Amino acid sequence: MTKKNTGNNYLKQAGILAAAGILCRIIGILYRSPLTSIIGDEGNGYYTSAYNIYTIILLISSYSIPSAVSKIIASKLALHEYRNAHRIFCCALLYVLVIGGGASLFTFFGAELFLEGEAAVVLRVFSPTIFLSGFAGVLRGYFQAHGSMVQTSFSQIAEQILNAAISIFAAHMLIDTVKGQGRTTEAIYGAAGSALGTGSGVAIALLFMIFVYLLNRKMIYGRINKDRHFYTDTYGSIFGNMLGTVTPIILSTFIYNFSTSFNQTVYSKVMLNVRGMTLAETATAYGVFAGKAMVIINIPIALAAALSSAMIPTISKSRAIGDRRGTRKKVTNAMWTTMLISIPCAVGLAVLAKPIMQLLFPQPDSLEMAAQLLMMISVTVVFYSLSTLSNGILQGIGKVNLPLRNAGIALLVQTALLVGLLMFTELDLYALVICLIVYSGMMCILNSISIRRCIGVKEDFKNMFLLPLLASALMGVCAKGVYMGLNMLVESNVICLIPSMITAVIVYAVTALKTGAVNEEQLLGFPKGEKIVKIAKKYRLLYSKK
């Protein structure tokens, strides 16, 4: 925590957080495959429905705490006000004690307000997790404010590993207790077991963060004792500043993510009350969309989420010391990095949608539909990645109300479209896909306009979008060709898929370097950048204008 940050340290810290985030999502997909085999598409639907409601309540109560805490504390650390920074930390703990505790009780006793009948059992299992998440979030935000993402990364990995293990074990055990009582009852209890795994993961993450804090406690209080600033913020002013910062961030994050849960509610109501589908049929269909296709696209979006978390404290520090030029450079680099990775990910998911889905979720009854849904929503990887990053940028420069406004506008448009499509067409799940694309695309455009107006950053269309897209297109053709060619020789999906993915990585890396989508200076900003540049020069891959 005391190590001096370098100019590109935020990208390296984001790289650490992104690697952890992607690893967590890979673990998440790996365990969701056997879990889905245990609880089925119906159980997957119950779990996803409850999880979406849990996420919304968590968003309102404590999800945005890490971002808000890191933003406020980072501005104090930039001015070396260590006593005030720690006071903010203590106030944040009290905040989540009250708000998180209330939200947890509300979820437990009000579960049937959101979910029908026995499905409310799954949501009740989530309620203690909301309370624990707030404290874990404050501790993560505290260390993120110091420019260190290592603690958060390790806690996330530990959380996901325990989540995976407990989810599978608890789902299996709970289903055994109600064996023979009907498929729907077994699915609900299996989903409840998976929810229990989520809570266990958060609990171990909290214990880890407490342990890390205790290890650093002597150093933290040593800096506080050496702090010679005469002015100390009152607890009243801290709470006022915290509410003024946290509230808009919570509201914007809530609305930004609310579309998923809202769309789920609208879809379920229309299918049950207008189309005459049963609860089990509705849950099964929605489980294919949200429990399979959406789970996969969240892997590449993890990079943008990591960059967003890293950008908030570093931009807050730049803003606190008045470094406008440095702020613009960091924003440009972060946006370019996000597009460099999200565009090929979107293309790869589109061209290899069915093989990927067959590997991760091989249930034959829903394989074709799940693959089609993944192929269609792959474009939202680009939109959600850029809009997630731009949300963090706007929050970091203090424009916390702009993401709220933009999310509100996008939500209104997609809501009107969704209701119309579900009521007057038979698109069903594909209506959710269309609205997802419209919503994420609008957020991307509106946030980009806001950033341009606030700090004068304009996207370099050629380097940020066109060159990565050209390299990705060639990558997609080669990857698809390798898969189809191998598939004519062998029937194994895994044997065909792995070489095609390796081919995709190599073709994209070489093409991006040769076309100038990535230059030497940009490569040096990456973790292990010097080694990458050395290898690129050895094989004459770096673009030259000569």
C-alpha positions as CSV (number, residue, x, y, z in Angstrom):
1,M,0.0,0.0,0.0
2,T,2.9,2.3,0.4
3,K,4.5,1.7,-2.9
4,K,4.6,4.7,-5.2
5,N,2.4,4.4,-8.2
6,T,3.8,4.7,-11.7
7,G,2.1,6.5,-14.5
8,N,0.6,3.3,-15.9
9,N,0.1,1.6,-12.5
10,Y,-3.7,1.9,-12.8
11,L,-3.6,-0.3,-16.0
12,K,-1.5,-2.8,-14.3
13,Q,-3.7,-2.8,-11.2
14,A,-6.7,-3.1,-13.5
15,G,-4.9,-6.0,-15.2
16,I,-4.7,-7.8,-11.8
17,L,-8.3,-7.2,-11.1
18,A,-9.4,-8.2,-14.6
19,A,-7.4,-11.4,-14.4
20,A,-9.1,-12.2,-11.1
21,G,-12.5,-11.2,-12.5
22,I,-12.1,-13.4,-15.6
23,L,-10.8,-16.3,-13.5
24,C,-13.8,-16.0,-11.3
25,R,-16.2,-16.0,-14.2
26,I,-14.4,-19.0,-15.7
27,I,-14.8,-20.8,-12.4
28,G,-18.4,-19.7,-12.4
29,I,-19.1,-21.2,-15.8
30,L,-17.2,-24.4,-15.0
31,Y,-19.3,-25.0,-11.9
32,R,-22.6,-23.8,-13.4
33,S,-22.3,-26.6,-16.0
34,P,-22.4,-29.5,-13.4
35,L,-24.8,-27.5,-11.3
36,T,-27.2,-27.1,-14.2
37,S,-27.0,-30.9,-14.7
38,I,-28.1,-31.3,-11.1
39,I,-30.9,-28.7,-10.8
40,G,-31.9,-28.6,-14.5
41,D,-33.0,-25.7,-16.6
42,E,-36.0,-25.2,-14.4
43,G,-33.8,-24.9,-11.3
44,N,-31.5,-22.7,-13.2
45,G,-34.4,-20.4,-13.9
46,Y,-35.5,-20.2,-10.2
47,Y,-31.9,-19.5,-9.2
48,T,-31.4,-16.8,-11.8
49,S,-34.7,-15.1,-11.0
50,A,-33.9,-15.0,-7.3
51,Y,-30.3,-13.9,-8.1
52,N,-31.5,-11.0,-10.2
53,I,-33.8,-9.7,-7.4
54,Y,-31.0,-10.2,-4.9
55,T,-28.6,-8.3,-7.1
56,I,-31.0,-5.3,-7.3
57,I,-31.4,-5.2,-3.5
58,L,-27.7,-5.5,-3.2
59,L,-27.2,-2.7,-5.7
60,I,-29.4,-0.4,-3.6
61,S,-27.9,-1.3,-0.3
62,S,-24.2,-1.9,-0.7
63,Y,-23.0,-3.0,-4.2
64,S,-21.7,0.5,-5.1
65,I,-19.9,0.9,-1.8
66,P,-16.4,-0.1,-3.1
67,S,-16.6,2.4,-5.9
68,A,-17.9,5.2,-3.6
69,V,-15.5,4.5,-0.8
70,S,-12.5,4.3,-3.1
71,K,-13.4,7.5,-4.8
72,I,-13.8,9.5,-1.5
73,I,-10.8,8.0,0.3
74,A,-8.6,8.3,-2.8
75,S,-9.1,12.1,-3.0
76,K,-8.1,12.4,0.7
77,L,-5.0,10.1,0.2
78,A,-3.9,12.3,-2.7
79,L,-3.7,15.2,-0.2
80,H,-2.1,12.9,2.5
81,E,-5.1,13.4,4.8
82,Y,-4.8,10.0,6.4
83,R,-6.8,10.7,9.5
84,N,-9.8,11.9,7.4
85,A,-9.4,8.9,5.1
86,H,-9.7,6.5,8.0
87,R,-12.7,8.4,9.4
88,I,-14.4,7.9,6.1
89,F,-13.7,4.2,6.3
90,C,-15.3,4.0,9.7
91,C,-18.3,5.9,8.6
92,A,-18.7,3.6,5.6
93,L,-18.7,0.6,8.0
94,L,-21.5,2.2,10.0
95,Y,-23.4,3.0,6.8
96,V,-23.5,-0.7,5.6
97,L,-24.3,-1.9,9.1
98,V,-27.6,0.1,9.0
99,I,-28.4,0.0,5.3
100,G,-27.2,-3.6,4.7
101,G,-28.9,-4.9,7.8
102,G,-32.2,-3.3,6.8
103,A,-32.0,-4.6,3.3
104,S,-31.2,-8.1,4.5
105,L,-34.3,-8.2,6.7
106,F,-36.5,-6.7,4.0
107,T,-35.3,-9.4,1.6
108,F,-36.1,-12.2,4.0
109,F,-39.5,-11.1,5.1
110,G,-40.6,-9.6,1.7
111,A,-39.4,-12.3,-0.6
112,E,-42.9,-13.1,-1.8
113,L,-43.3,-9.6,-3.0
114,F,-40.9,-10.4,-5.8
115,L,-41.2,-14.1,-6.5
116,E,-44.2,-16.4,-6.9
117,G,-45.0,-19.1,-4.3
118,E,-42.2,-21.5,-3.3
119,A,-39.7,-19.8,-5.5
120,A,-39.4,-17.1,-2.7
121,V,-37.5,-19.7,-0.6
122,V,-34.5,-19.2,-2.9
123,L,-34.5,-15.4,-2.4
124,R,-34.7,-15.8,1.4
125,V,-31.5,-17.9,1.3
126,F,-29.8,-14.9,-0.3
127,S,-30.8,-12.4,2.4
128,P,-27.8,-12.9,4.8
129,T,-25.4,-12.5,1.9
130,I,-26.6,-8.9,1.4
131,F,-25.6,-8.0,5.0
132,L,-22.1,-9.5,4.6
133,S,-21.5,-8.1,1.2
134,G,-21.6,-4.5,2.5
135,F,-18.7,-5.0,4.9
136,A,-16.7,-6.9,2.3
137,G,-17.3,-4.0,-0.1
138,V,-16.1,-1.3,2.3
139,L,-12.8,-3.2,2.9
140,R,-12.3,-3.8,-0.8
141,G,-13.0,-0.1,-1.6
142,Y,-10.5,1.0,1.2
143,F,-7.6,-1.0,-0.4
144,Q,-8.7,0.0,-4.0
145,A,-8.4,3.7,-2.9
146,H,-4.7,3.0,-2.1
147,G,-4.2,1.9,-5.7
148,S,-3.9,-1.8,-4.8
149,M,-6.3,-4.3,-6.4
150,V,-4.4,-7.4,-5.1
151,Q,-6.5,-7.8,-1.9
152,T,-9.8,-7.4,-3.8
153,S,-8.6,-9.9,-6.5
154,F,-7.6,-12.6,-4.0
155,S,-10.9,-12.2,-2.0
156,Q,-12.9,-12.5,-5.2
157,I,-11.1,-15.7,-6.2
158,A,-11.5,-17.2,-2.7
159,E,-15.2,-16.2,-2.8
160,Q,-15.8,-17.9,-6.2
161,I,-14.0,-21.1,-5.3
162,L,-16.0,-21.6,-2.1
163,N,-19.2,-20.5,-3.9
164,A,-18.6,-23.2,-6.6
165,A,-17.9,-26.0,-4.1
166,I,-20.7,-25.2,-1.7
167,S,-23.2,-24.6,-4.5
168,I,-22.8,-28.0,-6.0
169,F,-22.6,-29.8,-2.7
170,A,-25.6,-28.0,-1.1
171,A,-27.7,-28.3,-4.3
172,H,-27.1,-32.1,-4.4
173,M,-27.8,-32.5,-0.7
174,L,-31.0,-30.4,-0.6
175,I,-32.4,-32.2,-3.7
176,D,-31.9,-35.5,-2.0
177,T,-33.9,-34.3,1.0
178,V,-37.0,-33.8,-1.2
179,K,-36.5,-36.6,-3.6
180,G,-39.8,-37.9,-5.0
181,Q,-41.8,-34.8,-4.1
182,G,-42.0,-33.5,-7.7
183,R,-39.6,-32.0,-10.2
184,T,-40.5,-28.4,-9.4
185,T,-39.9,-28.9,-5.7
186,E,-36.5,-30.5,-6.4
187,A,-35.6,-27.7,-8.7
188,I,-36.5,-25.0,-6.1
189,Y,-34.5,-26.8,-3.4
190,G,-31.5,-27.2,-5.7
191,A,-31.6,-23.5,-6.6
192,A,-31.7,-22.7,-2.8
193,G,-28.5,-24.8,-2.4
194,S,-26.8,-22.8,-5.1
195,A,-27.9,-19.6,-3.3
196,L,-26.3,-21.0,-0.1
197,G,-23.0,-21.3,-2.0
198,T,-23.2,-17.6,-2.9
199,G,-23.5,-16.6,0.7
200,S,-20.7,-19.0,1.8
201,G,-18.4,-17.4,-0.8
202,V,-19.1,-13.8,0.4
203,A,-18.5,-14.9,4.0
204,I,-15.0,-16.3,3.2
205,A,-14.2,-13.1,1.2
206,L,-15.1,-11.0,4.2
207,L,-13.0,-13.0,6.6
208,F,-10.0,-12.7,4.2
209,M,-10.4,-8.9,3.9
210,I,-10.6,-8.6,7.7
211,F,-7.4,-10.6,7.9
212,V,-5.7,-8.3,5.4
213,Y,-6.8,-5.2,7.3
214,L,-5.5,-6.5,10.5
215,L,-2.1,-7.3,8.9
216,N,-1.9,-3.6,7.7
217,R,-3.4,-2.1,10.9
218,K,-0.1,-1.1,12.4
219,M,1.0,0.8,9.3
220,I,-2.4,2.4,8.9
221,Y,-2.5,3.8,12.4
222,G,1.2,4.8,12.1
223,R,0.3,7.1,9.2
224,I,-2.7,8.5,11.0
225,N,-0.5,9.4,14.0
226,K,2.0,11.2,11.8
227,D,-0.8,13.1,10.0
228,R,-0.1,16.9,10.7
229,H,-3.2,18.3,9.0
230,F,-4.9,20.6,11.4
231,Y,-8.4,20.3,9.9
232,T,-10.3,17.1,10.7
233,D,-13.6,16.4,8.9
234,T,-16.6,16.0,11.3
235,Y,-18.5,12.8,11.1
236,G,-21.6,14.9,10.0
237,S,-19.7,16.3,7.0
238,I,-18.3,12.9,6.1
239,F,-21.8,11.3,6.2
240,G,-23.1,14.2,4.1
241,N,-20.4,13.8,1.6
242,M,-20.8,10.1,1.5
243,L,-24.5,10.2,1.0
244,G,-24.0,12.9,-1.7
245,T,-21.5,10.6,-3.5
246,V,-23.0,7.2,-2.7
247,T,-26.6,8.0,-3.5
248,P,-26.1,9.0,-7.2
249,I,-23.7,6.1,-7.8
250,I,-26.1,3.7,-6.2
251,L,-29.0,5.0,-8.3
252,S,-27.1,5.0,-11.5
253,T,-25.7,1.5,-10.9
254,F,-29.1,0.4,-9.9
255,I,-30.8,1.7,-13.0
256,Y,-27.9,0.5,-15.2
257,N,-28.4,-3.1,-13.9
258,F,-32.1,-2.9,-13.2
259,S,-33.0,-3.6,-16.8
260,T,-32.1,-7.3,-16.4
261,S,-34.4,-7.9,-13.4
262,F,-37.1,-5.6,-14.8
263,N,-37.0,-7.4,-18.2
264,Q,-37.3,-10.7,-16.3
265,T,-40.3,-9.5,-14.4
266,V,-42.1,-8.2,-17.5
267,Y,-41.3,-11.4,-19.4
268,S,-42.5,-13.7,-16.6
269,K,-45.8,-11.7,-16.2
270,V,-46.6,-11.7,-19.9
271,M,-45.7,-15.4,-20.3
272,L,-47.8,-16.4,-17.3
273,N,-50.8,-14.1,-17.6
274,V,-51.1,-13.5,-21.4
275,R,-49.5,-16.5,-23.1
276,G,-50.8,-19.0,-20.5
277,M,-47.4,-20.7,-19.9
278,T,-46.8,-22.4,-16.5
279,L,-44.4,-21.2,-13.9
280,A,-42.1,-24.1,-14.7
281,E,-42.1,-23.5,-18.4
282,T,-41.4,-19.8,-17.9
283,A,-38.6,-20.5,-15.5
284,T,-37.1,-23.1,-17.8
285,A,-37.1,-20.7,-20.9
286,Y,-35.7,-17.8,-18.9
287,G,-33.0,-20.1,-17.4
288,V,-31.7,-20.8,-20.9
289,F,-31.3,-17.0,-21.6
290,A,-30.0,-15.8,-18.3
291,G,-28.5,-18.9,-16.9
292,K,-26.5,-19.8,-20.0
293,A,-26.1,-17.2,-22.7
294,M,-25.8,-14.2,-20.3
295,V,-23.4,-16.1,-18.0
296,I,-21.0,-16.6,-20.9
297,I,-20.9,-12.9,-22.1
298,N,-20.1,-11.8,-18.6
299,I,-16.6,-13.2,-18.8
300,P,-15.1,-10.6,-21.2
301,I,-17.1,-7.8,-19.6
302,A,-15.1,-8.6,-16.5
303,L,-12.2,-6.6,-18.0
304,A,-14.3,-3.4,-18.3
305,A,-15.6,-3.9,-14.8
306,A,-12.0,-4.2,-13.5
307,L,-10.9,-1.1,-15.5
308,S,-13.8,0.8,-14.1
309,S,-12.9,-0.1,-10.5
310,A,-9.3,0.9,-11.2
311,M,-10.3,4.2,-13.0
312,I,-12.5,5.6,-10.2
313,P,-9.7,6.1,-7.5
314,T,-7.0,7.1,-10.0
315,I,-9.2,9.7,-11.7
316,S,-10.3,11.0,-8.4
317,K,-6.7,11.5,-7.4
318,S,-5.9,13.3,-10.7
319,R,-9.0,15.5,-10.2
320,A,-8.0,16.3,-6.6
321,I,-4.6,17.6,-7.7
322,G,-6.0,19.3,-10.9
323,D,-4.2,17.1,-13.4
324,R,-6.6,17.4,-16.4
325,R,-4.1,16.3,-19.0
326,G,-3.3,13.2,-17.1
327,T,-6.9,12.4,-16.6
328,R,-7.6,12.6,-20.3
329,K,-4.7,10.3,-21.1
330,K,-5.8,7.7,-18.6
331,V,-9.4,7.8,-20.0
332,T,-8.2,7.4,-23.6
333,N,-5.9,4.5,-22.7
334,A,-8.6,2.7,-20.7
335,M,-11.1,3.1,-23.6
336,W,-8.7,1.8,-26.1
337,T,-7.7,-1.2,-24.0
338,T,-11.3,-2.1,-23.5
339,M,-12.1,-2.1,-27.2
340,L,-8.9,-3.9,-28.0
341,I,-10.1,-6.9,-26.0
342,S,-13.9,-6.7,-26.1
343,I,-14.3,-6.5,-29.9
344,P,-12.4,-9.8,-30.6
345,C,-14.3,-11.4,-27.7
346,A,-17.6,-10.5,-29.2
347,V,-16.6,-11.8,-32.6
348,G,-15.2,-15.0,-31.1
349,L,-18.4,-15.7,-29.2
350,A,-20.5,-15.0,-32.3
351,V,-18.6,-17.4,-34.7
352,L,-18.1,-20.1,-32.1
353,A,-21.4,-19.8,-30.2
354,K,-22.6,-23.3,-30.6
355,P,-19.3,-25.1,-29.9
356,I,-18.8,-23.0,-26.8
357,M,-22.3,-23.6,-25.6
358,Q,-22.0,-27.3,-26.4
359,L,-18.8,-27.5,-24.2
360,L,-20.2,-25.6,-21.2
361,F,-23.9,-26.4,-21.3
362,P,-24.4,-29.6,-23.3
363,Q,-28.1,-30.2,-22.4
364,P,-29.5,-31.3,-25.8
365,D,-33.0,-29.9,-25.3
366,S,-31.9,-26.3,-25.1
367,L,-28.5,-26.4,-27.0
368,E,-29.7,-24.9,-30.3
369,M,-31.7,-22.0,-28.6
370,A,-28.9,-21.2,-26.2
371,A,-26.4,-21.1,-29.0
372,Q,-28.6,-18.8,-31.1
373,L,-29.1,-16.5,-28.1
374,L,-25.4,-16.3,-27.4
375,M,-24.6,-15.5,-31.0
376,M,-27.2,-12.7,-31.1
377,I,-26.2,-11.0,-27.8
378,S,-22.4,-11.3,-28.4
379,V,-22.4,-7.7,-29.7
380,T,-23.5,-6.5,-26.3
381,V,-20.0,-7.5,-25.0
382,V,-18.7,-4.4,-26.8
383,F,-21.6,-2.1,-25.7
384,Y,-21.6,-3.2,-22.1
385,S,-17.8,-3.1,-21.8
386,L,-17.6,0.5,-23.0
387,S,-20.7,1.7,-21.0
388,T,-19.4,0.0,-17.8
389,L,-16.0,1.7,-18.2
390,S,-17.6,5.1,-19.0
391,N,-19.8,4.8,-16.0
392,G,-16.7,4.5,-13.8
393,I,-15.0,7.4,-15.7
394,L,-17.9,9.7,-15.1
395,Q,-18.2,8.8,-11.5
396,G,-14.4,9.3,-11.1
397,I,-14.5,12.9,-12.4
398,G,-17.4,13.7,-10.0
399,K,-20.2,13.7,-12.7
400,V,-22.1,11.0,-10.8
401,N,-25.5,12.3,-12.0
402,L,-24.8,11.8,-15.7
403,P,-24.7,8.0,-15.7
404,L,-28.0,8.1,-13.7
405,R,-29.6,10.3,-16.3
406,N,-28.3,8.2,-19.2
407,A,-29.4,4.9,-17.7
408,G,-32.8,6.3,-17.0
409,I,-33.3,7.4,-20.7
410,A,-32.0,4.0,-22.0
411,L,-34.3,2.1,-19.6
412,L,-37.4,4.1,-20.7
413,V,-36.7,3.4,-24.3
414,Q,-36.0,-0.3,-23.9
415,T,-39.0,-0.8,-21.6
416,A,-41.4,0.6,-24.1
417,L,-39.9,-1.6,-26.8
418,L,-40.0,-4.7,-24.6
419,V,-43.6,-4.4,-23.7
420,G,-44.5,-3.8,-27.3
421,L,-42.6,-6.8,-28.6
422,L,-43.9,-9.2,-25.9
423,M,-47.5,-8.1,-26.2
424,F,-47.8,-7.8,-30.0
425,T,-45.2,-10.3,-31.4
426,E,-44.2,-13.9,-30.6
427,L,-40.5,-13.2,-30.3
428,D,-40.5,-14.2,-26.6
429,L,-36.9,-14.7,-25.6
430,Y,-35.7,-12.9,-28.7
431,A,-37.5,-9.8,-27.5
432,L,-35.2,-9.8,-24.5
433,V,-32.2,-10.1,-26.8
434,I,-33.4,-7.1,-28.9
435,C,-34.0,-4.9,-25.9
436,L,-30.6,-5.9,-24.4
437,I,-28.8,-4.8,-27.5
438,V,-30.8,-1.5,-27.7
439,Y,-30.3,-0.7,-24.0
440,S,-26.5,-1.4,-23.9
441,G,-26.0,0.4,-27.2
442,M,-27.8,3.5,-25.9
443,M,-25.9,3.5,-22.7
444,C,-22.6,3.3,-24.7
445,I,-23.5,6.2,-26.9
446,L,-25.0,8.5,-24.2
447,N,-22.0,8.0,-21.8
448,S,-19.5,8.6,-24.6
449,I,-21.2,11.9,-25.4
450,S,-21.1,12.9,-21.7
451,I,-17.4,12.1,-21.4
452,R,-16.7,14.1,-24.6
453,R,-18.5,17.1,-23.2
454,C,-17.0,16.9,-19.7
455,I,-13.3,16.3,-20.3
456,G,-12.9,16.7,-24.0
457,V,-11.9,13.1,-24.8
458,K,-12.8,12.1,-28.4
459,E,-12.7,8.5,-29.5
460,D,-10.1,7.8,-32.2
461,F,-12.4,5.8,-34.5
462,K,-9.6,4.2,-36.5
463,N,-7.4,3.0,-33.7
464,M,-10.1,2.4,-31.1
465,F,-12.7,0.6,-33.3
466,L,-11.8,0.1,-37.0
467,L,-8.4,-1.6,-36.6
468,P,-9.4,-4.0,-33.8
469,L,-12.6,-4.8,-35.8
470,L,-10.6,-5.7,-39.0
471,A,-8.2,-7.9,-37.0
472,S,-11.2,-9.5,-35.2
473,A,-12.9,-10.2,-38.6
474,L,-9.9,-12.0,-39.9
475,M,-9.6,-13.8,-36.6
476,G,-13.2,-14.9,-36.8
477,V,-12.9,-16.3,-40.3
478,C,-9.7,-18.3,-39.4
479,A,-11.2,-19.6,-36.1
480,K,-14.4,-20.8,-37.8
481,G,-12.5,-22.3,-40.7
482,V,-10.2,-24.3,-38.4
483,Y,-13.2,-25.6,-36.4
484,M,-15.2,-26.6,-39.5
485,G,-12.1,-28.2,-41.0
486,L,-11.3,-30.3,-37.9
487,N,-15.0,-31.2,-37.5
488,M,-14.9,-32.9,-40.9
489,L,-12.1,-35.2,-39.6
490,V,-13.1,-35.8,-36.0
491,E,-16.4,-35.6,-34.1
492,S,-15.1,-34.4,-30.8
493,N,-16.3,-30.8,-30.1
494,V,-13.4,-30.2,-27.6
495,I,-10.7,-31.4,-30.0
496,C,-12.1,-29.0,-32.7
497,L,-12.8,-26.1,-30.4
498,I,-9.4,-25.8,-28.6
499,P,-7.2,-25.5,-31.7
500,S,-9.7,-23.0,-33.2
501,M,-9.5,-20.8,-30.1
502,I,-5.7,-21.0,-30.1
503,T,-5.7,-20.0,-33.8
504,A,-8.0,-17.1,-32.9
505,V,-5.6,-15.7,-30.3
506,I,-2.6,-16.0,-32.5
507,V,-4.2,-14.5,-35.6
508,Y,-5.7,-11.6,-33.7
509,A,-2.4,-10.8,-31.9
510,V,-0.3,-10.9,-35.0
511,T,-2.9,-8.9,-37.1
512,A,-3.3,-6.3,-34.3
513,L,0.4,-5.7,-34.2
514,K,1.0,-5.7,-37.9
515,T,-1.8,-3.3,-38.7
516,G,-0.8,-0.9,-35.9
517,A,-3.9,-1.4,-33.7
518,V,-1.3,-1.7,-30.9
519,N,2.0,0.2,-30.9
520,E,5.1,-0.1,-28.8
521,E,4.2,2.7,-26.4
522,Q,0.8,1.1,-25.7
523,L,2.4,-2.4,-25.2
524,L,4.7,-1.0,-22.6
525,G,1.7,0.0,-20.5
526,F,0.6,-3.6,-20.2
527,P,1.7,-5.9,-17.4
528,K,5.0,-7.5,-18.6
529,G,4.9,-5.0,-21.4
530,E,8.7,-4.9,-21.9
531,K,8.8,-8.7,-22.5
532,I,5.9,-8.4,-25.0
533,V,7.7,-5.7,-26.9
534,K,10.9,-7.7,-27.0
535,I,9.1,-10.7,-28.4
536,A,7.2,-8.6,-31.0
537,K,10.5,-7.0,-32.2
538,K,12.2,-10.4,-32.4
539,Y,9.6,-11.7,-34.8
540,R,9.2,-8.3,-36.6
541,L,5.5,-8.0,-35.6
542,L,5.4,-4.3,-34.6
543,Y,3.8,-2.0,-37.2
544,S,6.2,0.3,-39.1
545,K,5.1,3.3,-41.2
546,K,8.2,2.9,-43.4
